[in-house]
Amino acid sequence: MMLVSVYESVVLRPRGRLPQVCGLVVSVVCVLMAGVCVSDNTILNQAKVVLYGLGVGVVLYAACLLVEEATSHFTQRYNSSVSGMLRACVCWRVQAAVAVLTLVCVFSGDALSGDERGRVLLLAACYLLLKISGLLAPSAVEISEICESHRMNVAHGLAWSFYLGYLKLVLPSLDARVEQYNKQLGHAAEGALTGPWASRLHILLPLNASVSAHLEDDDPRVQFRESLPTVEMDRAGVRNRVYKNSVYSVVDANGQVYNCILESATPLMTMYQMSQESTAAFGLSERRQQVLLFYRTLQSILDSSLECRNRYRLILLDDAHAGEDHFLSTEILRHLQQQDREEFPMEPPAKDARRPTEEIGSQVANGTAPLPGGPMSTISLMISGDSSKTLTPDMPHSLRAEPEENSITLFCENSSTE
C-alpha cells in the first residue's frame, strides 16, 4: 500500500549519496588548486606524506581502542575472541588502504626521507589528538545515518516487534473473522462491516505519539461498537493468549455512519513514555523523528509481507491539526473514501463484442453489421499507432485508459429494423 501523498513532505526519506559526491568534487577542486601552487613532483610527495600520516593516525587510534577492549571487555563483550575484538576496533578499509600504499612505495623504491617521516608522525599525532578530543566526532547527521543504515533506531526495533508480535498474528485471519462477525450480527445489520475497507485494520499513528485509551475522547464522532472474534494462541509460555480487534463507527458531517476496524499503534505509547523519562534521553524532537521512522519502517515491512498484504491501512495523524474539531473522524473518513474510490468494478464484455475487430470493421464497411440499440447505433474502433498491437474484446482493458488522438470512430446508422 502506497504512502499517502499528503504526507510525502513529512515522512522521512532515506538519505542519499549527495555528501559523498560533494566531497569528491571539493577534493578534486582542492587538488587542482594545489597543483597550480606547487610543482607536480612536490605535490605528489606531499600527498604521499599526508596519506601516510592519516593512515598511521587511524592505526594508532585503533590501538588505543584495543587497549580498553582487551583489558576490560575482552571476555564479556567478545567472548574471548581476538578476531571479534579486532573487527570491532579496526576499520579494515583503512588498514587495506595503508597496506596498499606501503606496498606501492616499497616496490617502487621510493622510500620516505627523514623529514618526511617526521611529518608523517606529526600528522598522525595531530589526528590522534583531534580524535580523542572529540573534534572529529561524528555529527548528528552522521550518527542518524549510521543508526538508520544499520537499523539501530528505537523505531526499527518497535516496528519489527509490532509486526512479528501482533500484526503477523492477527491480520492473516482478519477476513475470516470479519465474515464470522457479519454472520453473527447479520450482513444487513447496522453495525456490519461492508465496503472495500471492511477487512482492513486501520492503524492510527499520531506524530506526537500521544495515544488515547478511548478514541471517543478525542472525537465524539468516533464510537466503539463491538469487538471482532478473538484470536487465541499459546505465546511465549502464556496459554491461550488473546488478541482482539475493535470495530468503530465513524459519523460524517451528514450523519452517515461508516463502520471500520480501527486502533492506534501501541508501540507509540512506549515512545511517548520514554520521552517523559529523563533517564531515557529521548526528547520531543527525537520522538517525532522516531515516529516518522516507525511509520516508514512499518510500511516497508508490511509491503513485503504476503500474509498482511491488502489487510491494513496506516493513517498518519499530524498533531499540528489535532486541536481542530472532529479532526480524527475527518482523517479516518478521508482514508475510507479514498479506498472506496480505489475500487473499480469490472463489467463482463457483451456477447456480440467477442468477435475480432477486423470482422466487425469489414461488416460495418459493407453495411451488414447487425447493430443493436434502435435506429441509431455507434461502433467505436480504437486503432492505435502500432498495428501489431490489435486489441480484442477478450483482452483486459484498463479503466483509466484514455482514447488516443489517432483514434477512428465509425458512426453507422441502421435504418432497417429486425
VEXDREN-2710 file (C-alpha; in Angstrom, 1 decimal):
% VEXDREN-2710
k/r/px/py/pz
1/MET/0.0/0.0/0.0
2/MET/1.5/3.3/-1.1
3/LEU/2.3/6.2/1.2
4/VAL/-0.4/8.9/1.3
5/SER/0.6/11.8/-0.9
6/VAL/-0.4/14.4/1.6
7/TYR/2.3/13.2/4.0
8/GLU/5.1/12.8/1.4
9/SER/6.7/16.1/2.7
10/VAL/6.5/14.8/6.3
11/VAL/7.7/11.2/6.2
12/LEU/11.5/10.8/6.5
13/ARG/13.2/9.8/3.3
14/PRO/16.3/7.6/3.2
15/ARG/19.5/9.6/2.9
16/GLY/21.3/9.5/-0.4
17/ARG/24.9/9.8/-1.6
18/LEU/25.0/13.6/-2.2
19/PRO/27.5/14.3/0.6
20/GLN/30.0/11.8/-0.9
21/VAL/29.5/13.3/-4.3
22/CYS/30.0/16.8/-3.0
23/GLY/33.1/15.7/-1.1
24/LEU/34.6/14.1/-4.2
25/VAL/34.0/17.3/-6.2
26/VAL/35.5/19.5/-3.5
27/SER/38.5/17.2/-3.2
28/VAL/39.2/17.4/-6.9
29/VAL/39.0/21.2/-6.9
30/CYS/41.4/21.4/-3.9
31/VAL/43.9/19.1/-5.6
32/LEU/43.7/21.1/-8.8
33/MET/44.2/24.4/-6.9
34/ALA/47.2/22.8/-5.0
35/GLY/48.7/21.7/-8.3
36/VAL/48.7/25.3/-9.5
37/CYS/50.6/26.5/-6.5
38/VAL/53.3/23.8/-6.4
39/SER/55.1/21.7/-8.9
40/ASP/53.9/18.2/-9.8
41/ASN/56.7/16.3/-8.0
42/THR/56.3/18.3/-4.8
43/ILE/52.5/17.8/-4.6
44/LEU/52.8/14.0/-5.2
45/ASN/55.3/13.8/-2.3
46/GLN/53.2/15.9/-0.1
47/ALA/50.1/13.8/-0.9
48/LYS/52.0/10.7/0.0
49/VAL/53.1/12.1/3.3
50/VAL/49.6/13.2/4.2
51/LEU/48.1/9.8/3.3
52/TYR/50.8/8.1/5.4
53/GLY/50.2/10.4/8.3
54/LEU/46.4/9.9/8.3
55/GLY/46.8/6.2/8.0
56/VAL/49.2/5.9/10.9
57/GLY/46.9/8.1/13.0
58/VAL/44.0/5.8/12.3
59/VAL/46.1/2.8/13.2
60/LEU/47.3/4.4/16.5
61/TYR/43.7/5.3/17.4
62/ALA/42.6/1.7/16.8
63/ALA/45.5/0.6/19.0
64/CYS/44.1/2.9/21.8
65/LEU/40.7/1.3/21.4
66/LEU/42.2/-2.2/21.6
67/VAL/43.8/-1.4/24.9
68/GLU/40.5/-0.6/26.5
69/GLU/38.6/-3.5/25.0
70/ALA/41.4/-6.0/25.7
71/THR/41.8/-5.0/29.4
72/SER/38.1/-4.5/30.4
73/HIS/35.7/-6.1/27.8
74/PHE/37.5/-9.0/26.2
75/THR/35.5/-11.7/27.9
76/GLN/32.2/-10.0/28.4
77/ARG/31.7/-8.4/25.0
78/TYR/33.7/-10.6/22.7
79/ASN/33.6/-14.0/24.4
80/SER/37.4/-14.1/24.5
81/SER/37.5/-13.8/20.6
82/VAL/40.5/-11.9/19.4
83/SER/39.2/-11.7/15.8
84/GLY/35.9/-10.3/17.0
85/MET/37.7/-7.7/19.1
86/LEU/39.9/-6.7/16.1
87/ARG/36.9/-6.4/13.8
88/ALA/35.2/-4.1/16.3
89/CYS/38.2/-1.8/16.8
90/VAL/39.9/-1.7/13.4
91/CYS/38.4/-0.4/10.2
92/TRP/39.5/-2.9/7.6
93/ARG/39.1/-0.4/4.7
94/VAL/41.7/2.0/6.2
95/GLN/44.1/-0.8/7.0
96/ALA/43.8/-2.1/3.5
97/ALA/44.5/1.3/2.0
98/VAL/47.6/1.8/4.2
99/ALA/48.9/-1.6/3.3
100/VAL/48.4/-1.0/-0.4
101/LEU/50.1/2.4/-0.1
102/THR/53.0/0.9/1.8
103/LEU/53.5/-1.9/-0.8
104/VAL/53.4/0.6/-3.7
105/CYS/56.1/2.7/-2.0
106/VAL/58.3/-0.3/-1.1
107/PHE/58.2/-1.9/-4.6
108/SER/58.7/1.4/-6.3
109/GLY/61.8/2.1/-4.3
110/ASP/60.5/5.5/-3.2
111/ALA/61.3/5.4/0.5
112/LEU/60.5/8.2/2.9
113/SER/63.2/10.6/3.9
114/GLY/63.9/11.7/7.4
115/ASP/62.0/14.9/7.1
116/GLU/59.0/13.1/5.5
117/ARG/59.0/10.5/8.3
118/GLY/58.9/13.4/10.8
119/ARG/55.9/15.0/9.1
120/VAL/54.1/11.6/9.0
121/LEU/54.5/11.2/12.7
122/LEU/53.4/14.8/13.3
123/LEU/50.3/14.3/11.2
124/ALA/49.5/11.1/13.0
125/ALA/49.8/12.8/16.4
126/CYS/47.6/15.7/15.3
127/TYR/44.9/13.3/14.0
128/LEU/45.1/11.3/17.3
129/LEU/44.7/14.4/19.4
130/LEU/41.8/15.7/17.3
131/LYS/40.1/12.3/17.5
132/ILE/40.4/11.8/21.3
133/SER/39.4/15.4/22.0
134/GLY/36.1/14.9/20.1
135/LEU/36.7/17.5/17.4
136/LEU/36.5/14.7/14.8
137/ALA/33.5/13.1/16.4
138/PRO/30.6/12.2/14.0
139/SER/27.9/14.9/13.7
140/ALA/24.2/14.3/14.5
141/VAL/23.5/13.6/10.8
142/GLU/26.3/11.0/10.6
143/ILE/25.0/9.3/13.7
144/SER/21.5/9.3/12.4
145/GLU/22.7/7.9/9.1
146/ILE/24.7/5.1/10.9
147/CYS/21.7/4.2/13.0
148/GLU/19.3/4.2/10.1
149/SER/21.5/2.2/7.7
150/HIS/22.2/-0.4/10.4
151/ARG/18.6/-0.5/11.7
152/MET/19.7/0.6/15.2
153/ASN/17.0/3.1/16.0
154/VAL/14.3/2.7/18.6
155/ALA/11.7/2.9/15.8
156/HIS/13.2/-0.1/13.9
157/GLY/13.0/-2.4/16.9
158/LEU/9.5/-1.3/17.8
159/ALA/8.2/-1.7/14.2
160/TRP/9.6/-5.2/13.9
161/SER/8.2/-6.1/17.4
162/PHE/4.8/-4.7/16.4
163/TYR/4.8/-6.7/13.2
164/LEU/6.1/-10.0/14.5
165/GLY/4.4/-9.9/17.9
166/TYR/1.0/-8.7/16.8
167/LEU/0.2/-7.8/13.2
168/LYS/1.5/-11.0/11.7
169/LEU/-0.7/-12.9/14.1
170/VAL/-4.0/-11.1/13.6
171/LEU/-4.0/-9.9/10.1
172/PRO/-3.9/-13.2/8.2
173/SER/-7.2/-14.3/9.8
174/LEU/-8.9/-10.9/9.5
175/ASP/-11.0/-11.9/6.5
176/ALA/-12.4/-14.9/8.2
177/ARG/-13.1/-13.1/11.5
178/VAL/-14.9/-10.3/9.7
179/GLU/-17.1/-12.8/7.9
180/GLN/-17.9/-14.5/11.2
181/TYR/-18.6/-11.1/12.7
182/ASN/-21.0/-10.2/9.9
183/LYS/-22.7/-13.6/10.1
184/GLN/-23.3/-13.4/13.8
185/LEU/-24.5/-9.8/13.5
186/GLY/-26.4/-10.1/10.2
187/HIS/-25.0/-8.8/7.0
188/ALA/-27.7/-6.2/6.7
189/ALA/-27.4/-5.1/10.4
190/GLU/-26.4/-1.5/11.3
191/GLY/-23.0/-2.5/12.6
192/ALA/-22.0/-4.8/9.8
193/LEU/-18.6/-4.3/8.1
194/THR/-19.1/-3.6/4.5
195/GLY/-17.2/-1.7/1.8
196/PRO/-13.7/-2.1/0.4
197/TRP/-12.2/-1.3/3.8
198/ALA/-14.2/-3.9/5.7
199/SER/-11.4/-6.4/6.0
200/ARG/-8.6/-3.9/6.7
201/LEU/-7.2/-2.9/10.0
202/HIS/-6.8/0.9/10.2
203/ILE/-3.9/1.8/12.4
204/LEU/-3.6/5.4/13.7
205/LEU/-0.1/6.9/14.1
206/PRO/-0.2/10.4/15.7
207/LEU/3.1/12.3/15.2
208/ASN/3.1/13.4/18.8
209/ALA/2.9/9.7/19.9
210/SER/0.0/10.6/22.3
211/VAL/-2.3/7.6/22.1
212/SER/-5.7/7.7/23.9
213/ALA/-7.1/4.7/25.5
214/HIS/-10.6/5.6/24.2
215/LEU/-10.8/7.2/20.7
216/GLU/-14.2/8.7/21.5
217/ASP/-12.4/11.0/24.0
218/ASP/-10.5/12.6/21.1
219/ASP/-13.6/12.8/18.8
220/PRO/-17.2/12.1/19.7
221/ARG/-17.9/11.1/16.1
222/VAL/-15.8/8.0/16.6
223/GLN/-17.6/5.5/18.8
224/PHE/-16.7/2.0/19.8
225/ARG/-19.2/-0.6/18.6
226/GLU/-18.0/-4.1/19.3
227/SER/-15.0/-6.4/19.2
228/LEU/-14.3/-8.9/16.4
229/PRO/-14.0/-12.6/17.3
230/THR/-10.7/-13.0/19.1
231/VAL/-7.5/-14.9/18.1
232/GLU/-6.1/-17.2/20.8
233/MET/-2.7/-19.0/20.7
234/ASP/0.0/-20.1/23.0
235/ARG/2.7/-17.5/23.0
236/ALA/5.9/-17.2/25.0
237/GLY/4.8/-19.5/27.8
238/VAL/1.3/-17.9/28.0
239/ARG/-1.5/-20.4/27.3
240/ASN/-4.4/-19.1/25.2
241/ARG/-3.2/-15.6/24.9
242/VAL/-6.0/-13.5/23.4
243/TYR/-5.6/-11.0/20.6
244/LYS/-8.6/-8.8/19.6
245/ASN/-9.5/-6.0/17.3
246/SER/-12.2/-3.4/17.7
247/VAL/-15.0/-2.2/15.4
248/TYR/-15.7/1.5/15.5
249/SER/-18.5/3.7/13.9
250/VAL/-17.4/6.9/12.3
251/VAL/-20.0/9.5/11.5
252/ASP/-19.5/12.2/8.9
253/ALA/-21.0/15.7/8.8
254/ASN/-24.2/14.5/7.1
255/GLY/-24.8/11.8/9.7
256/GLN/-23.8/8.8/7.5
257/VAL/-22.2/6.0/9.5
258/TYR/-19.1/4.2/8.4
259/ASN/-18.0/1.0/10.3
260/CYS/-14.4/0.0/10.2
261/ILE/-11.7/-1.9/12.2
262/LEU/-9.7/0.8/14.0
263/GLU/-7.0/1.1/16.6
264/SER/-3.8/3.0/17.5
265/ALA/-0.3/1.7/17.2
266/THR/0.5/0.7/20.7
267/PRO/4.4/1.0/20.3
268/LEU/3.9/4.8/20.1
269/MET/2.9/4.6/23.8
270/THR/6.4/3.3/24.5
271/MET/7.9/6.3/22.7
272/TYR/5.7/8.8/24.5
273/GLN/6.5/7.3/27.9
274/MET/10.3/7.3/27.0
275/SER/10.1/11.0/26.2
276/GLN/8.7/11.5/29.8
277/GLU/11.6/9.8/31.4
278/SER/14.8/11.9/31.9
279/THR/17.0/8.8/32.0
280/ALA/15.9/7.7/28.5
281/ALA/17.4/10.8/26.9
282/PHE/14.6/10.8/24.4
283/GLY/13.4/14.4/23.8
284/LEU/10.5/15.7/21.8
285/SER/12.4/16.2/18.6
286/GLU/13.9/12.7/18.8
287/ARG/10.4/11.3/19.5
288/ARG/8.9/12.9/16.4
289/GLN/11.8/11.6/14.3
290/GLN/11.3/8.1/15.7
291/VAL/7.6/8.2/15.0
292/LEU/8.2/9.0/11.4
293/LEU/10.9/6.3/11.1
294/PHE/8.5/3.9/12.8
295/TYR/5.8/4.7/10.1
296/ARG/8.3/4.3/7.2
297/THR/9.8/1.1/8.6
298/LEU/6.4/-0.5/9.4
299/GLN/5.1/0.5/5.9
300/SER/8.1/-1.2/4.3
301/ILE/7.7/-4.3/6.4
302/LEU/4.0/-4.7/5.7
303/ASP/4.5/-4.0/2.0
304/SER/6.9/-7.0/1.9
305/SER/4.6/-9.3/3.9
306/LEU/2.4/-11.7/1.9
307/GLU/0.4/-12.6/5.0
308/CYS/-0.6/-9.0/5.6
309/ARG/-1.0/-7.6/2.1
310/ASN/-4.2/-5.7/1.5
311/ARG/-5.3/-6.2/5.1
312/TYR/-4.1/-2.9/6.7
313/ARG/-4.1/0.9/6.3
314/LEU/-1.7/3.2/8.1
315/ILE/-3.2/6.6/9.0
316/LEU/-0.6/9.2/9.9
317/LEU/-2.0/12.0/12.1
318/ASP/-0.3/15.4/12.1
319/ASP/-0.5/16.8/15.6
320/ALA/-0.5/20.3/14.2
321/HIS/-4.2/19.9/13.4
322/ALA/-5.0/17.8/16.5
323/GLY/-6.9/20.6/18.2
324/GLU/-9.4/21.1/15.3
325/ASP/-12.9/19.9/15.8
326/HIS/-13.6/16.4/14.5
327/PHE/-10.0/16.1/13.2
328/LEU/-9.8/12.4/13.9
329/SER/-13.0/11.5/12.2
330/THR/-12.2/13.6/9.2
331/GLU/-8.9/11.9/8.7
332/ILE/-10.4/8.4/9.1
333/LEU/-13.2/9.2/6.6
334/ARG/-10.8/10.6/4.1
335/HIS/-8.9/7.3/4.1
336/LEU/-12.1/5.3/3.9
337/GLN/-13.4/7.4/1.0
338/GLN/-10.0/7.1/-0.7
339/GLN/-10.3/3.3/-0.5
340/ASP/-13.8/3.5/-1.9
341/ARG/-12.5/5.4/-4.9
342/GLU/-9.7/2.9/-5.5
343/GLU/-12.3/0.1/-6.2
344/PHE/-13.1/-0.1/-9.9
345/PRO/-15.7/-2.9/-10.7
346/MET/-15.1/-4.8/-13.9
347/GLU/-18.2/-5.4/-16.1
348/PRO/-18.2/-8.6/-18.3
349/PRO/-18.0/-8.0/-22.0
350/ALA/-21.1/-8.3/-24.2
351/LYS/-21.5/-11.5/-26.2
352/ASP/-21.5/-9.6/-29.6
353/ALA/-18.2/-7.9/-28.6
354/ARG/-16.3/-11.3/-28.6
355/ARG/-15.8/-11.2/-32.4
356/PRO/-12.5/-9.9/-33.8
357/THR/-12.4/-6.2/-34.5
358/GLU/-11.3/-7.0/-38.1
359/GLU/-14.6/-8.8/-38.7
360/ILE/-16.7/-6.1/-37.2
361/GLY/-14.9/-3.5/-39.2
362/SER/-15.5/-5.3/-42.5
363/GLN/-19.2/-5.8/-41.7
364/VAL/-19.5/-2.1/-40.9
365/ALA/-17.8/-1.1/-44.2
366/ASN/-20.2/-3.4/-46.1
367/GLY/-23.2/-2.2/-44.2
368/THR/-24.1/-5.7/-43.0
369/ALA/-23.2/-5.4/-39.4
370/PRO/-26.1/-6.2/-37.0
371/LEU/-26.2/-3.1/-34.8
372/PRO/-28.4/-3.4/-31.7
373/GLY/-29.9/-0.5/-29.9
374/GLY/-32.5/1.1/-32.2
375/PRO/-32.4/3.2/-35.3
376/MET/-29.1/5.0/-34.4
377/SER/-26.2/2.9/-33.2
378/THR/-22.5/3.6/-32.8
379/ILE/-19.4/1.4/-33.1
380/SER/-16.1/2.8/-31.9
381/LEU/-12.9/1.1/-33.1
382/MET/-9.8/2.3/-31.3
383/ILE/-6.9/1.9/-33.8
384/SER/-3.6/2.7/-32.2
385/GLY/-0.4/3.8/-33.9
386/ASP/1.1/0.3/-33.7
387/SER/-0.9/-2.0/-35.9
388/SER/0.8/-5.1/-34.4
389/LYS/-0.9/-4.5/-31.1
390/THR/-4.5/-5.0/-32.0
391/LEU/-6.8/-5.2/-29.0
392/THR/-9.6/-7.7/-29.0
393/PRO/-12.6/-7.6/-26.6
394/ASP/-11.3/-10.7/-24.8
395/MET/-8.2/-8.8/-23.7
396/PRO/-8.4/-6.9/-20.3
397/HIS/-8.8/-3.1/-20.6
398/SER/-7.5/-0.5/-18.2
399/LEU/-10.3/1.5/-16.8
400/ARG/-8.1/4.6/-16.7
401/ALA/-7.1/4.4/-20.4
402/GLU/-7.9/7.4/-22.5
403/PRO/-8.5/7.4/-26.3
404/GLU/-5.6/8.5/-28.3
405/GLU/-5.6/11.3/-30.8
406/ASN/-5.3/8.9/-33.8
407/SER/-8.5/7.1/-32.9
408/ILE/-11.1/6.4/-35.7
409/THR/-14.8/6.5/-34.7
410/LEU/-17.3/5.0/-37.1
411/PHE/-20.9/6.1/-36.8
412/CYS/-23.3/3.8/-38.6
413/GLU/-27.0/4.4/-39.0
414/ASN/-29.1/1.3/-39.0
415/SER/-32.3/2.2/-40.9
416/SER/-33.7/-1.3/-41.0
417/THR/-35.4/-2.9/-38.1
418/GLU/-35.3/-6.6/-37.3
END
